[in-house]
Amino acid sequence: MKKYSKNIIMFLSVMALTGTVSSPMHAQEYGLKKGGNISLSIKGPKGENRNTYFNLGLFSNYLNLTGASVNIISDVVHQKTSGFQASGFVNIVGNRSSGMQVAGLANISGIKSHGVRVAGLFNISGRASYAVQISGIGNIAGNNQKGFMLTGLINMSSVDNKGFLISGLANISGNEQRAIAISGMTNVSGNNMYGAQISSLMNIAGNENKGLQLAALSNVSVINKGVQISGIANYSGDNKGLQLGLANVSNKCSRGVQIGILNLNDDSCARQVGIINLKPQTRIQMIVSGGNIYKSNVEVRFRNKLIYTQLGAGMILGELTDKASVAGIYRTGLAFPLLKEKLYLNTDIGYSHIETLGNKNIPDRLYAIQPRIGLEYNPLKKLGIFIAGGYSWTRTYKHNLPYSKNPTVEAGLVLF
């Protein structure tokens, strides 16, 4: 015991010569607010800017840190830190923290944080954060954030976000996002978004999207000047960029492009590539027809000025199968006016999926590629007749083998 006592006395003597040794419950010096302080500290000369160079304790409360501090419970610094802070529960800095903070629960800086911050629950900066921040639940910057943020739930800044953000739930920027944001559910920018938003559910830009929005479910922006890619739907009040998804919706077209299964736009100048393209002048019509391959056929046509698309179903009998088979049909083509609003030359190409319904010695499923050309005459505004001819190449899905090839002839009525 004498040996250990001697070593302790020597350690305290060195600290006393270097600065000041804090005794238990020492907390009232130099105008500090009341607060517990059970620690051993190496401090500089007394004064308003007094620095602590080394601090080791249970919980601490002092003015400035320039060095290292390790506490079992908490570390409270009233002004600034520059160095290393580690606590079992919480680190609190009244003004600015620089260096590295590690806490079991939270790191809190009243104004700014610089450096690396690791917390079990939260990292919080009252105004700005220019740091690498890693937490279990959330990283929050009251104003601006520049750097890297990784959390289990949410990253948030009330004004601007710049850097790289990864969260399990959401990344939220109150004003602009100039970062790459990756989240498990959603990314939100209150104003403009200049970087990339990647999420499993939804991305939102409160004003302009000038970057990339990539979501499994949907993307939303007031003005899209970048790229929106989604597994389900994209929405933009004014699309000036690219929308790529199953469904794309926009109120204005400007110079944008929509590519998807269903494209909707309230502006007649929209550039749309898809199975169904709808805009103000789109005319929706029904076609009832029959021919040498499709004995009976019903289709819906979505017709714009020159371009049209058709979706329908037909019954096949005779040419391909002995017993009745059914087919789903998609066509896209161009209609050239020969006599204004009366006579048209239609050219299209179709894809047909065929279910043979158990016909013997025939594959269960086939597909066909069918180009056609025809004439359509409309004696009345909502009634027309047409005749078309072309060729059909039918193949098997399995191994893509040829099954048959036949000329096609079809005629019928156009309603509405």
C-alpha positions in Angstrom: 0.0 0.0 0.0 2.9 2.4 0.7 4.2 1.9 -2.8 0.8 2.8 -4.3 0.3 5.8 -2.0 3.7 7.1 -3.0 2.8 6.9 -6.7 -0.5 8.7 -6.2 1.3 11.5 -4.2 3.9 11.9 -7.0 1.1 12.0 -9.7 -0.8 14.8 -7.8 2.4 16.7 -7.3 3.1 16.7 -11.0 -0.4 18.0 -11.7 -0.1 20.7 -9.1 3.2 21.9 -10.6 1.7 21.9 -14.1 -1.7 23.5 -13.3 -4.4 22.9 -10.8 -5.8 19.7 -9.3 -9.6 19.7 -8.9 -11.0 18.2 -5.7 -14.4 16.5 -5.3 -17.5 18.7 -5.5 -15.4 21.7 -6.9 -17.7 23.7 -9.1 -18.0 27.3 -8.2 -14.8 28.9 -9.5 -14.7 31.8 -12.0 -18.4 32.4 -12.2 -19.4 28.9 -13.4 -23.0 27.9 -12.9 -23.7 25.3 -10.2 -22.9 21.8 -11.2 -21.2 18.7 -9.8 -17.6 18.1 -10.5 -15.9 14.9 -9.3 -12.7 14.7 -11.3 -9.0 15.1 -11.4 -7.8 17.9 -13.7 -4.7 19.5 -15.1 -5.6 23.2 -15.6 -3.9 26.4 -16.8 -3.8 29.7 -14.9 -6.9 31.2 -13.5 -8.9 33.6 -15.6 -11.9 34.0 -17.9 -10.3 31.8 -20.6 -8.9 29.2 -18.3 -8.1 25.9 -20.1 -8.3 22.3 -18.8 -5.6 20.2 -20.5 -6.5 16.8 -19.0 -9.6 15.7 -17.1 -10.4 12.3 -15.6 -13.5 11.9 -13.5 -17.0 10.7 -12.7 -18.7 13.8 -13.9 -17.1 17.2 -14.7 -18.0 20.8 -15.1 -15.5 23.4 -16.2 -14.8 26.3 -18.6 -12.7 25.2 -21.6 -11.0 22.0 -22.7 -7.7 21.9 -24.7 -6.6 18.3 -24.5 -8.5 15.2 -23.3 -11.3 14.5 -20.9 -12.7 11.1 -19.9 -15.7 10.8 -17.6 -17.8 7.9 -16.5 -21.1 9.8 -16.5 -20.9 13.3 -18.1 -18.6 16.1 -19.2 -19.9 19.7 -19.3 -17.7 22.4 -20.9 -19.1 25.9 -20.7 -17.3 27.5 -23.6 -15.1 25.5 -26.1 -13.3 22.2 -26.5 -10.4 21.3 -28.6 -9.3 17.7 -28.3 -10.9 14.5 -27.1 -14.1 14.1 -25.0 -15.4 10.8 -23.9 -18.3 10.1 -21.5 -20.4 7.2 -20.5 -23.6 9.2 -21.0 -23.3 12.7 -22.4 -20.9 15.4 -23.5 -22.1 19.0 -23.5 -20.3 22.0 -24.9 -21.9 25.5 -24.5 -20.2 27.0 -27.5 -18.0 25.1 -30.0 -16.6 21.6 -30.0 -13.5 20.7 -32.0 -11.9 17.4 -32.2 -13.5 14.1 -31.2 -16.5 13.4 -29.0 -17.6 9.9 -27.9 -20.7 9.4 -25.7 -22.9 6.5 -24.7 -26.0 8.6 -25.1 -25.5 12.1 -26.7 -23.0 14.7 -27.8 -24.4 18.3 -27.6 -22.8 21.5 -28.9 -24.6 24.8 -28.3 -23.3 26.5 -31.5 -20.9 24.5 -33.7 -19.2 21.2 -33.9 -16.0 20.3 -35.8 -14.4 16.9 -36.1 -15.7 13.4 -35.3 -18.7 12.7 -33.1 -19.9 9.2 -32.1 -23.0 8.7 -29.9 -25.2 5.9 -28.9 -28.4 8.0 -29.4 -27.9 11.6 -30.6 -25.4 14.1 -31.9 -26.9 17.7 -31.7 -25.4 21.0 -32.8 -27.3 24.2 -32.0 -26.3 26.0 -35.3 -23.9 24.2 -37.5 -22.0 20.9 -37.8 -18.9 20.4 -39.9 -18.1 16.9 -38.8 -18.3 13.2 -39.2 -21.3 12.2 -37.1 -22.3 8.7 -36.2 -25.3 7.9 -33.9 -27.8 5.2 -33.1 -31.0 7.4 -33.5 -30.3 10.9 -34.9 -27.9 13.6 -36.0 -29.3 17.1 -35.7 -27.8 20.4 -36.9 -29.9 23.5 -36.0 -28.7 25.4 -39.0 -26.2 24.0 -41.5 -24.6 20.6 -41.9 -21.4 19.9 -43.9 -19.8 16.5 -43.7 -20.8 12.9 -43.2 -23.8 11.8 -41.1 -24.6 8.2 -40.4 -27.5 7.2 -38.1 -30.0 4.5 -37.5 -33.1 6.7 -37.8 -32.9 10.4 -38.9 -30.4 13.1 -40.0 -31.8 16.6 -39.9 -30.7 20.2 -40.6 -33.0 23.2 -40.5 -31.3 25.1 -43.3 -28.7 23.5 -45.6 -27.3 20.0 -45.9 -24.0 19.4 -47.7 -22.0 16.3 -47.7 -23.0 12.6 -47.4 -26.0 11.4 -45.4 -27.0 7.8 -44.5 -30.0 7.0 -42.3 -32.3 4.1 -41.6 -35.4 6.2 -41.6 -35.1 9.8 -43.1 -32.8 12.6 -44.1 -34.4 16.0 -43.8 -33.0 19.4 -45.0 -35.1 22.4 -44.0 -33.9 24.5 -47.0 -31.4 23.2 -49.6 -29.7 19.8 -50.0 -26.4 19.7 -51.7 -25.6 16.3 -50.5 -25.9 12.6 -51.4 -28.7 11.4 -49.1 -29.4 7.7 -48.7 -32.2 6.6 -46.4 -34.3 3.5 -45.6 -37.6 5.3 -46.1 -37.5 9.0 -47.2 -35.4 12.0 -48.1 -36.9 15.5 -47.8 -35.5 18.9 -49.0 -37.6 21.9 -48.1 -36.4 24.0 -51.0 -34.0 23.0 -53.8 -32.1 19.7 -54.2 -28.8 19.7 -56.0 -27.4 16.3 -55.1 -28.9 12.9 -55.0 -31.8 11.4 -53.0 -31.9 7.6 -52.8 -34.6 5.9 -50.7 -36.6 2.7 -50.5 -39.9 4.7 -50.4 -40.1 8.4 -51.3 -38.0 11.5 -52.1 -39.3 15.0 -51.8 -37.9 18.3 -53.1 -40.0 21.3 -51.9 -39.1 23.4 -54.9 -36.6 22.3 -57.6 -34.9 18.9 -58.2 -31.7 19.7 -60.0 -30.1 16.3 -59.3 -31.1 12.7 -59.0 -34.1 11.3 -57.2 -34.1 7.5 -57.0 -36.9 5.7 -55.1 -38.5 2.3 -55.0 -42.0 4.0 -54.5 -42.2 7.6 -55.7 -40.4 10.9 -56.2 -42.0 14.4 -55.8 -40.8 17.8 -56.8 -42.5 21.2 -57.6 -40.1 21.6 -60.6 -38.0 18.8 -62.0 -34.9 19.9 -63.8 -33.0 16.7 -63.1 -33.8 13.0 -63.2 -36.6 11.2 -61.3 -36.5 7.4 -61.3 -38.9 5.4 -59.4 -40.4 1.9 -59.2 -44.0 3.2 -59.1 -44.6 6.9 -59.7 -43.0 10.3 -60.3 -44.7 13.6 -59.8 -43.6 17.1 -60.8 -45.6 20.3 -61.1 -43.4 21.3 -64.0 -41.2 18.7 -65.7 -38.1 20.1 -67.4 -36.0 17.0 -67.0 -36.5 13.2 -67.2 -39.2 11.2 -65.4 -38.7 7.4 -65.6 -41.2 5.1 -63.8 -44.2 3.0 -64.2 -46.4 6.1 -63.9 -45.2 9.7 -64.5 -47.4 12.7 -63.7 -46.8 16.4 -64.5 -48.9 19.5 -64.8 -46.6 21.2 -67.3 -44.2 19.7 -69.9 -41.7 22.5 -70.7 -38.8 20.7 -72.2 -39.1 17.5 -70.2 -39.5 13.8 -71.2 -41.7 11.1 -69.6 -40.8 7.4 -70.1 -43.0 4.8 -68.5 -46.0 2.5 -68.7 -48.5 5.4 -68.0 -47.6 9.0 -68.7 -50.0 11.9 -67.7 -49.4 15.5 -68.5 -51.8 18.5 -68.4 -49.8 20.3 -71.1 -50.3 19.4 -74.8 -46.6 19.7 -75.7 -45.5 16.8 -73.4 -42.8 14.5 -74.8 -44.0 11.0 -73.7 -42.7 7.5 -74.4 -44.9 4.7 -73.0 -47.7 2.3 -73.3 -50.4 4.8 -72.4 -49.7 8.5 -72.9 -52.3 11.0 -71.8 -52.5 14.7 -72.3 -55.3 17.2 -72.9 -55.8 16.4 -76.6 -55.5 12.6 -76.2 -58.5 10.9 -77.7 -59.6 7.6 -76.1 -61.3 5.3 -78.5 -62.6 1.7 -78.6 -61.8 -0.6 -81.6 -63.9 -3.7 -82.3 -62.5 -5.9 -85.1 -61.9 -9.4 -86.5 -59.6 -11.0 -89.0 -57.9 -14.2 -90.2 -55.8 -14.6 -86.9 -57.9 -12.7 -84.3 -61.4 -13.9 -84.9 -62.7 -11.3 -82.5 -60.8 -8.5 -81.0 -61.4 -5.5 -78.6 -58.9 -2.7 -78.1 -58.6 0.7 -76.5 -56.7 3.3 -78.4 -55.0 6.4 -77.0 -54.6 8.7 -79.9 -52.7 12.0 -80.0 -52.0 14.1 -83.1 -49.8 11.6 -84.9 -48.9 8.9 -82.3 -51.2 6.3 -80.9 -51.0 3.3 -78.7 -53.5 0.5 -78.3 -54.2 -2.1 -75.6 -56.5 -5.0 -76.1 -57.4 -8.7 -76.1 -58.4 -11.1 -78.8 -59.5 -14.7 -79.5 -57.4 -16.8 -81.9 -58.8 -19.8 -83.8 -57.7 -21.6 -87.0 -54.5 -20.0 -88.2 -52.4 -20.8 -85.1 -54.4 -23.2 -83.0 -57.2 -25.8 -83.6 -59.0 -24.8 -80.4 -59.6 -21.3 -79.1 -56.7 -19.4 -77.6 -56.5 -15.9 -76.2 -54.0 -13.1 -76.7 -53.1 -9.8 -75.0 -52.1 -7.1 -77.5 -50.1 -3.9 -77.5 -49.6 -1.7 -80.5 -47.9 1.6 -81.1 -48.0 3.5 -84.4 -48.3 6.7 -86.4 -51.5 8.1 -88.1 -50.9 10.2 -91.2 -53.9 12.4 -92.3 -54.8 12.0 -96.0 -58.1 13.9 -95.7 -58.4 16.2 -92.7 -60.2 14.4 -89.9 -61.7 11.9 -92.3 -59.1 9.6 -93.9 -55.9 8.4 -92.3 -53.0 6.1 -93.2 -52.2 4.1 -90.1 -48.8 2.3 -89.6 -48.1 0.4 -86.4 -46.2 -2.5 -84.9 -47.7 -4.8 -82.3 -46.7 -7.3 -79.7 -49.0 -10.2 -78.8 -48.8 -12.5 -75.8 -50.7 -15.8 -76.6 -52.1 -18.3 -74.1 -52.9 -21.5 -76.0 -55.2 -22.8 -73.2 -54.1 -26.5 -73.4 -54.1 -27.0 -77.1 -52.4 -30.4 -77.8 -48.9 -30.5 -79.2 -48.6 -26.7 -78.9 -46.5 -24.7 -76.4 -48.6 -23.3 -73.5 -47.4 -19.7 -74.4 -46.3 -18.0 -77.5 -45.6 -14.4 -78.6 -45.9 -12.6 -81.9 -44.5 -9.5 -83.6 -46.9 -7.9 -86.0 -46.3 -4.9 -88.2 -49.3 -3.5 -90.1 -50.4 -0.8 -92.5 -54.0 0.3 -93.0 -56.6 2.9 -93.9 -59.1 4.4 -91.5 -62.2 6.4 -92.6 -64.3 8.5 -90.2 -67.6 9.4 -91.8 -68.8 10.7 -88.3 -66.9 12.4 -85.5 -67.3 9.4 -83.2 -67.5 6.6 -85.7 -65.0 5.1 -88.1 -64.2 2.0 -90.1 -60.8 0.6 -90.9 -59.0 -2.2 -92.8 -55.4 -3.2 -92.2 -52.9 -5.8 -93.4 -49.5 -7.0 -92.4 -47.5 -10.0 -91.2 -47.2 -12.0 -88.0 -44.1 -13.8 -86.8 -44.9 -16.2 -84.0 -42.3 -17.7 -81.7 -42.0 -19.8 -78.5 -40.9 -18.2 -75.3 -38.8 -21.2 -74.4 -35.6 -21.2 -76.5 -37.2 -18.5 -78.7 -37.9 -20.9 -81.5 -40.0 -20.1 -84.7 -43.5 -21.4 -84.5 -45.3 -19.9 -87.5 -45.5 -16.9 -89.8 -48.7 -15.7 -91.5 -50.0 -12.7 -93.4 -52.7 -10.8 -91.4 -55.9 -9.1 -92.5 -58.1 -7.2 -90.1 -61.1 -4.9 -90.3 -63.5 -3.3 -87.9 -65.1 -0.3 -86.2 -63.6 2.7 -84.4 -65.9 4.1 -81.7 -65.7 7.4 -79.9 
